[in-house]
Amino acid sequence: MKPRLPSDFRSDTVTRPTTAMRAAMAAAEVGDDVFGDDPTVRALEAAVAERLGLEAGLFVPSGTMANQIALLVHCRPGDDVIVGWHAHSYAYEGGGGAALAGVQFTVLGHTGHFDAPTLAATIRGEDASGHAPTTRLVMVENTHNRGGGVVLPVDAYQGLVDVAHKRGVPVHLDGARLWNAAVAANVSPAAWAAASDSVSVCLSKGLGAPVGSVLCGTRAFVRRAHKYRKMLGGGLRQAGVLAAAGLHALEHHFERLRDDHARARRLAEALAQLPGLRVDLSRVQTNLVFAEVVEGARVLDAATLLSRVSEDVRGVVSGPQTLRLVTHLDVNDDDVTRALAAFERALVG
């Protein structure tokens, strides 16, 4: 008998296609998408754009590419882009904003989100002297990964959009986990997206598809984005086999995100009761759990703790004292029970 693999809480990107998803991929009608001939890709782009209340969409291999294309469309080299603390586009895209779009980032806040008055005080207009860069884009991540998966409410987001638009600055919504935000808030994803100038949403995180994101906006925006997708090497050929997975995920895996959220809450509440761990339960709103190893714990740091539970649990060290655990399609109730037992053995004995 093969040994049981550890339960994998590293990310919601580690999911594997379900049997039904594989069947949909195998049956997909395909064509050359660079020529615009793939009907399944076109169907996915239209379905996502409709859900977001926007005119058009563009299928791309990754959320990083979607965000980088948005920077290229909205900005020019030397422009300033306002983002939140540890925003994905700033911290986790290999410096692409600087290398590809030539922009600099102004980082606001300490939790990932920021408010409208702070944004209003930070936006920089044209400098007649030429000394200061001009703010050309505001990027908002919702939910925010390093912020703990916290949902930015619709009214707060609308306040940011109103401030930016009043100053003539477009807003890009990095909605890699916008589906989670919508389910947690019990509202349509269009409640945020329709107010945005562009939106990227991921299919390979909570929805469980193996590949892909969709970048949405106006038809004019998507026409320009199409050029940059080609420039970045994102033009795919018979991509319908991938788009079919996204369509299946959108149709069948959206509502089940509630299960991920419930399991994350159960995990967080139990971890918070263990000696040596601190969990801010107010920030456990979706499928991400951040636990901090505190003074007096039986282990010195997050890496040591994960090493102690490695036979049963895989997670991510997100700071010297902090670990991240993510619930997803391939994590069930038994996995949560197993993880909690492993952490209790490591911290209590």
N, C-alpha and C positions, 0 to 999 in steps of 0.2 A: 504494500500500500504506500502510495506517495505521501510524504509529509504534507500537512496542511500549510498552505502559504499564509503569511501574515495578512490580516485584514488591512486593506490599503486606503488610508485616510489622507494621502499626500495631496490630492487635488481632485476636483470633479472632471479633470481632463483624462483620468486614467481608465474611464469606462470603456467597455468593449461593446461592439454592436450586438443587439439582441438578435435572436433567431428571426423574428419578424422583420427587423431592420435589414438584415442580410438578404432576406427574400425580396424586399423592396428594391434593394440595390441591384440584385441579380436581374430583376425584371424591368429595370429602368430603360426607357426609350432614350437614346443618346444621339448626339451629333457633334460637330466640331464647334465648340463654344467660342473660339477665337473668331470664327466667321458668324457667330450669333445663331448657330444652327442647332443648339442643344435644347430640345423642348422641356426637358426636366429642369435644367438650370433656369430657363425662363420662368417656369412655373414656380420654382422656389423663390426667385427674386420678387415676383409679383405677390406671392403669398406673404412674404415677410414685410414688404412695403405696405401692403394693405393692413396688416396687423398693427403697424406702427403709425398709420395715418399719413404716410408720405407717398410721393408720386412714383418713385422708382427705386430699384435696388441693384446691387452689383455683388455677385458671389465672388469671394476671395478666399485664398487658402487659410488665412489666419486673422485673428483679431489685431495682431501687431501690424500686418500689412494694411488692414482697414484703417487703423489710426494713422499710419504713416501716409497713406493716400489722402486722408482728410487734411493733414498738415500741408501736403503739397498743393492741394486744390485751393485751400483758403489762404495760404501764406506765401511770402517770398523770402529769400535769404536775408537775414538781418532783422526779421520781425520778432516780436515778443508774443509768447503764448502763455496765458495764465492757466495754471493747473493746481490741484490740491496736493497736499503732502503725500509723498510716495505714490503719486499717480502712476498708473501702469505705463503711460506714454513717456513719462519722465524717468522712471526708475527701472523699468523692466523690458525695454525695447532696444537694448544694445547701443544706446546713444544715437538711434536713428533720426531723431528730431534734428540733431545738430548735423549729422553726417549727410543725411538725404535732403531734408528741407532747409537746412541752414538756419533754423530758428533757435532762439534762446527761450528758456522757461523761467517764469516767475512763479514761485511756489507759495501757496497760501495755506494757512491753518496748520493744525497739528493732528487732526484725526482723519484727514482725507477730504472732508467737506468744508465749505466755507460759506459765509453768508453774504447777502446782497450789499450791505453797507461796506464791508471789507472789499468786495469786488469793485464797488463804485470808486473807492479811494485809491485803487491800484491801477485801473485802466489808464494807459498812457496814450494820449492823442499824438498827432503829428507835432514834432519838435522843429520849429522854424530854424533853430540853430544847427540841427542835424546831429546833436550830441546823443540824444536818447532814442532807443528803439521804439517803434510804435506797436501798440497792442493790436494784433490782427485776429486773434482767436481766443476764446475761452473754452477749455476742455473740462468736462465734468464727468467723473466716473461714478456710476450708480448701478448696483451696489459697489461700494469701495472695498477692494480686497484687503489692503493693509489696515483699513479702518474697522475691520472685523465683519464685513458683510452688512454694515448698517445701511438702511434704506434712507435716501434723501427724499423727503416727502414732496409730493407734486407741487404744493404751494410754495415751498422753499425753492424748488428748482425753477418754477415760473418767475419768482422774484429775481433770480440770477439772470434769466433770459431777458426779462424786461430791462434790467440795468444795462446789460451788454448791448441789446438792440437799440436802446436810447442813445448809446454812444457810437452806433454804427458798427459794432463788433459782432460777428457771427458766433454761434455756440455749437460745439460738437459734443454730443453725448456718447461717451464710451460706455455702452450698455452691454459689455461682455456678460454681465449677470443681471441685465434688465429684466429678464424673465423671472428671476428670483424676487426682484423688487416688486414686480407686478403681483405675483402670487402672495407675497407677504403683506402687501398693502390692500389686496383685494380690489385692484383697479386694473384697467387695461394698460398695457405698455404704451399705447398711444397717448395716454395722459401726460407722459413726459416727452415722448418722441415727436409728437406732432408740432410741438412748440420749437423744436430744434432745427438748426440749419443742416445738420447732418447727424447720422446716428450709426454706430457700429454695434451689431449684436452677434453673439457667439452661439454656434450650434453644437460645439464640441465640449462645452462645460456642462451645465445642469441638464441640458436636453439630451446629452449622451450620444451625439453623432460622432463619427471618428475624425472628421475634418471639416473646417470651414467656418466662415463668418459671412455676414451680409452687411454691406455698407449702403445706407439709404439716404436719400435727400430728394431734391427736385430733379426733374429730368435733365436740366442743364448741368447740375452738379454731377450727376452720374455719368453724363457724356464726358466731362472732363476727367472724372475719376477713372473711366475706362482706359484712357490714354496712360495714366500713371500706373494702373495695374499692369499693363503691358510692359512699361518701362522697368518695373520692379520684378519682372519675371513671373507675374501671377496669371498670365494667360494660359488657360487650361484647354485641352482638346475635348475628348469625350468625358466631360466632367459630370454627366448626368448620373453616373453610378455613385458619385459623392453627394450630389444634390438630392438624390432620392432618399439618402439617409437623413439629410436635413429636413426634408418634407415629412418623412415618417416621424421624426423626433418632434417636430412642431405640432403635428396632429395628435400624437399619442403620449408624449412625455411632459407636456407643459403642466397640466394639473397635478401630476404626481410629484412635482417639486415640493408640495406640502408635506409629503412623507419625509423628504430630506430635511426640511426645516424642523419637523417634529423630532426626528432622531438627533439632530444637532442640539436641540434644546435639552433633550434627555441626557445626552452626553455631557453638555456643559454643566447642567445642574448637579450631576453626580460628581464630576471632576472638582467642582467648587467645594464639595464637602470633604475632599481628601486633604490631609495635612501636607503643607508644603506647596500647594497650588493655589493660585488666585485666578479667578475667571470673572470678568465684568459681565454679568448676566444681562445688563441693560443693552449691551452691544451684540448679543446673540439673537439676531432677528431673522437670519436666513440659514444658510448651510455651512457657515464658517465658525469655527471655535478656536479662539486664541487663549492659551493657558500659560500663566507666568509662574516659573519656579521661584519661590520666595525664600527669604532667609530662614534657616531652621529646617529646611527640607532634608530628607535623607540623601538626596543627590545634590550635586553642586550647581548644575546648569541644565539647560534644555537638551543639549546633545547627549549628556550622560543619561538623562532620563529616557530618551528615545532608545539609546543603546540597551538599556535594561529591559525594555519591552519589545525589542526588535523581533523576537520569535513570534509575536502575536500581532504587533501593530506596526504599520509604517506611517510616519508623519513627516512634517517639515519643520526644521529649525528656522524660525523667522527672526530671531534675535538671540543674543547670548543667554537670556533667561526665558525666552518665549518660544513655544511651539504652536504650530497650526495644524488643526485637524479638520477635514472637510468631508461632509456626508454627500452621497451621490447615488446614482442609479445602481451601482454595484455594491452598495453598503446596505445591509439589512439589519433587522433588530438583533439577530444573533451576533453580528459583527460588533455592534455597540456594546452588547453584554461582554463579549470577549475582550474588547479594548478596556472596558472599565475594570474588569478583573485583573488584567495585566498591570494597569496603573496602580491599582490598590496593592498588589503584591510588591511593586517596586517602591511604593511610598510608605506602606504600613508594615508589610512583611507577613 
